[in-house]
Amino acid sequence: MSEADSIEFFTSFRAEDIWFLLEAAGRTLLISVLGISGGTVLGIVFGWLLSIGRWYGAATLGWILDVFRSVPLIIQLVLFFNFFPIVGFPLDPFGAGTLVLVMYTSALVAQVARGGIESVSVLTRRAARSLGMNYWQDLRYVVWPIGIRAVLPSWTGVALGVLKDTALVSVLGYMELLRASQILITRTQEPFLVLTIVGAFYFALSFPIARFTERLERRWSHD
């Protein structure tokens, strides 16, 4: 490599690099929203099935979810990314990463949702049924409002954890914040500056979630 090539490759941090990181932050936000929202909906369904299934639910669906909770996320990403082409359904890094994040999040939310459902006392549910509510009305008007207040802090922890775990999708080649920062560090040789900016981006993505749930908790505590 000539001196001219070295000078062109190793450059200082530039203003356009901020835009590069912003685009990567947008990709991180996109895959996080899809993973968290899809996983939350699926996790609520799984949690409900576990709550009504008891022992046979734990023996079937429960152990499948245990696999997703127990196996490190990075291993799941690599395995699924390489598995789908084998069965004839190749996925790009974004598709594979989103699918794995949805399943991983759903496994975590399932236990949270089941805890919320089971936090509503039997006496409360019997009172609702005695007022003429059917099973689904009981779930909608009694179990759900009470349960969501009980599990909101736990769900917030899951959501923030998944948002940070999206950094692992970089192993598949998806250009999110961590991978973008690695490219810039290699080029600029300024890891402290780059990682400080990336950390600020992660904070900017996480802070609204934490604040929003805190405001909900305070509002509900005064109801």
C-alpha positions as CSV (number, residue, x, y, z in Angstrom):
1,M,0.0,0.0,0.0
2,S,1.4,3.3,-1.1
3,E,1.6,6.4,1.2
4,A,-1.2,8.0,-0.8
5,D,-3.5,5.0,-0.3
6,S,-2.8,5.1,3.5
7,I,-3.6,8.8,3.7
8,E,-6.9,8.2,1.8
9,F,-7.9,5.2,4.0
10,F,-7.0,6.5,7.4
11,T,-8.7,9.8,7.8
12,S,-9.9,11.8,10.7
13,F,-13.6,11.9,11.8
14,R,-15.6,14.1,9.4
15,A,-19.0,15.8,9.6
16,E,-20.5,13.3,7.1
17,D,-19.6,10.5,9.5
18,I,-22.4,11.8,11.8
19,W,-24.9,11.2,8.9
20,F,-23.5,7.8,8.4
21,L,-24.1,7.0,12.1
22,L,-27.6,8.6,11.9
23,E,-28.5,6.2,9.1
24,A,-27.2,3.3,11.1
25,A,-29.2,4.5,14.1
26,G,-32.3,4.5,11.9
27,R,-31.7,0.9,10.9
28,T,-31.2,0.0,14.6
29,L,-34.5,1.7,15.5
30,L,-36.3,0.0,12.6
31,I,-35.2,-3.5,13.6
32,S,-35.8,-2.8,17.3
33,V,-39.3,-1.6,16.7
34,L,-40.2,-4.6,14.6
35,G,-38.5,-7.0,17.0
36,I,-40.0,-5.5,20.2
37,S,-43.5,-4.9,18.8
38,G,-43.8,-8.3,17.0
39,G,-42.2,-10.1,20.0
40,T,-44.5,-8.3,22.5
41,V,-47.7,-9.3,20.6
42,L,-46.5,-12.9,20.2
43,G,-45.3,-13.0,23.7
44,I,-48.7,-11.9,25.1
45,V,-50.3,-14.8,23.1
46,F,-47.7,-17.3,24.4
47,G,-48.1,-16.0,28.0
48,W,-51.8,-16.4,27.8
49,L,-51.4,-20.0,26.5
50,L,-49.0,-20.8,29.3
51,S,-51.4,-19.4,31.9
52,I,-54.3,-21.5,30.7
53,G,-52.1,-24.5,29.8
54,R,-50.5,-25.0,33.2
55,W,-48.4,-28.2,33.2
56,Y,-49.0,-29.3,29.6
57,G,-48.3,-25.8,28.3
58,A,-45.0,-25.8,30.2
59,A,-44.2,-29.2,28.8
60,T,-44.7,-28.1,25.1
61,L,-44.6,-24.4,24.4
62,G,-42.7,-23.7,27.6
63,W,-39.6,-25.7,26.7
64,I,-39.5,-24.2,23.2
65,L,-39.5,-20.7,24.7
66,D,-36.9,-21.8,27.2
67,V,-34.6,-22.6,24.3
68,F,-34.9,-19.0,22.9
69,R,-34.4,-17.6,26.4
70,S,-31.4,-19.8,27.3
71,V,-29.3,-19.9,24.1
72,P,-27.2,-16.8,23.6
73,L,-28.8,-14.4,21.1
74,I,-25.6,-14.3,18.9
75,I,-25.7,-18.1,18.5
76,Q,-29.4,-18.0,17.5
77,L,-28.7,-15.3,14.9
78,V,-25.9,-17.3,13.3
79,L,-27.8,-20.6,13.4
80,F,-31.0,-19.2,11.9
81,F,-29.1,-17.1,9.3
82,N,-27.4,-20.3,8.0
83,F,-30.4,-22.6,8.5
84,F,-32.9,-20.9,6.2
85,P,-30.8,-21.2,3.0
86,I,-30.5,-24.9,3.7
87,V,-34.3,-25.4,3.7
88,G,-34.7,-23.2,0.7
89,F,-35.7,-19.9,2.3
90,P,-32.7,-17.7,2.2
91,L,-33.1,-14.5,4.2
92,D,-31.0,-11.3,4.1
93,P,-29.4,-10.1,7.4
94,F,-32.3,-7.8,8.1
95,G,-34.9,-10.5,7.6
96,A,-33.1,-13.1,9.7
97,G,-32.2,-10.6,12.4
98,T,-35.8,-9.4,12.7
99,L,-37.2,-13.0,12.8
100,V,-34.8,-14.0,15.6
101,L,-35.4,-10.8,17.6
102,V,-39.2,-11.4,17.4
103,M,-38.8,-14.9,18.7
104,Y,-36.3,-14.0,21.3
105,T,-38.4,-11.1,22.6
106,S,-41.6,-13.2,22.6
107,A,-39.9,-15.8,24.8
108,L,-39.0,-13.1,27.3
109,V,-42.4,-11.4,27.1
110,A,-44.3,-14.6,27.5
111,Q,-43.1,-15.1,31.1
112,V,-43.8,-11.4,31.8
113,A,-47.3,-11.7,30.3
114,R,-48.0,-14.9,32.2
115,G,-47.0,-13.2,35.4
116,G,-49.3,-10.3,34.7
117,I,-52.2,-12.6,34.1
118,E,-51.6,-14.6,37.2
119,S,-51.1,-11.5,39.3
120,V,-54.9,-10.9,39.1
121,S,-56.4,-12.8,42.0
122,V,-58.9,-15.5,41.6
123,L,-61.4,-13.6,43.7
124,T,-61.2,-10.6,41.4
125,R,-61.9,-12.7,38.4
126,R,-64.8,-14.5,40.1
127,A,-66.3,-11.2,41.0
128,A,-66.1,-10.1,37.3
129,R,-67.8,-13.3,36.2
130,S,-70.5,-12.9,38.9
131,L,-71.3,-9.5,37.3
132,G,-72.1,-11.3,34.1
133,M,-68.8,-11.0,32.2
134,N,-67.8,-13.8,29.9
135,Y,-64.2,-15.1,29.8
136,W,-63.1,-12.7,27.1
137,Q,-64.7,-9.7,28.7
138,D,-63.0,-10.7,32.0
139,L,-59.6,-10.7,30.1
140,R,-60.3,-7.4,28.4
141,Y,-61.8,-5.3,31.2
142,V,-60.2,-6.9,34.3
143,V,-57.1,-9.0,33.7
144,W,-55.5,-6.8,31.1
145,P,-55.8,-3.4,32.8
146,I,-54.6,-4.8,36.1
147,G,-52.0,-7.1,34.7
148,I,-50.3,-4.5,32.5
149,R,-49.7,-2.2,35.4
150,A,-48.0,-5.1,37.3
151,V,-45.7,-6.0,34.4
152,L,-44.9,-2.7,32.8
153,P,-41.5,-2.3,34.6
154,S,-40.5,-5.8,33.5
155,W,-41.6,-5.2,29.9
156,T,-39.6,-2.0,29.9
157,G,-36.5,-3.9,30.9
158,V,-37.1,-6.4,28.2
159,A,-37.6,-3.7,25.5
160,L,-34.4,-1.8,26.5
161,G,-32.4,-5.0,26.6
162,V,-33.6,-6.0,23.1
163,L,-32.8,-2.6,21.8
164,K,-29.2,-2.9,22.9
165,D,-29.1,-6.6,21.8
166,T,-29.7,-5.4,18.2
167,A,-26.0,-4.7,18.1
168,L,-25.5,-8.5,17.8
169,V,-27.2,-8.5,14.4
170,S,-24.0,-6.9,13.1
171,V,-22.5,-10.4,13.0
172,L,-24.8,-11.1,10.0
173,G,-23.6,-8.0,8.2
174,Y,-26.6,-5.8,9.0
175,M,-25.4,-2.1,9.0
176,E,-26.6,-1.0,12.4
177,L,-24.9,1.2,15.0
178,L,-22.2,-1.2,16.2
179,R,-21.1,-2.3,12.7
180,A,-21.1,1.4,11.6
181,S,-18.9,2.3,14.6
182,Q,-16.5,-0.6,13.8
183,I,-16.1,0.7,10.2
184,L,-15.5,4.3,11.4
185,I,-13.0,3.2,14.1
186,T,-11.0,1.2,11.6
187,R,-10.9,4.2,9.3
188,T,-10.4,7.0,11.8
189,Q,-8.5,5.2,14.5
190,E,-10.5,7.3,17.0
191,P,-12.4,4.7,19.1
192,F,-13.1,7.0,22.0
193,L,-14.8,9.6,19.9
194,V,-16.7,7.2,17.8
195,L,-17.9,5.0,20.7
196,T,-18.9,8.1,22.7
197,I,-21.1,9.3,19.8
198,V,-22.6,5.8,19.3
199,G,-23.3,5.6,23.1
200,A,-25.1,8.9,22.8
201,F,-27.2,7.5,20.0
202,Y,-28.1,4.4,22.0
203,F,-29.1,6.7,24.9
204,A,-31.2,8.8,22.6
205,L,-33.1,5.6,21.4
206,S,-33.5,4.2,24.9
207,F,-34.4,7.3,26.9
208,P,-37.8,7.9,25.4
209,I,-38.9,4.3,26.2
210,A,-37.9,4.6,29.8
211,R,-39.4,8.1,30.3
212,F,-42.7,7.1,28.6
213,T,-43.2,4.0,30.8
214,E,-42.3,6.1,33.9
215,R,-45.0,8.6,33.0
216,L,-47.5,5.8,32.5
217,E,-46.6,4.4,35.9
218,R,-47.0,7.7,37.6
219,R,-50.4,8.4,35.9
220,W,-51.7,5.0,36.8
221,S,-50.6,5.4,40.4
222,H,-52.8,8.4,40.7
223,D,-55.8,6.8,39.1
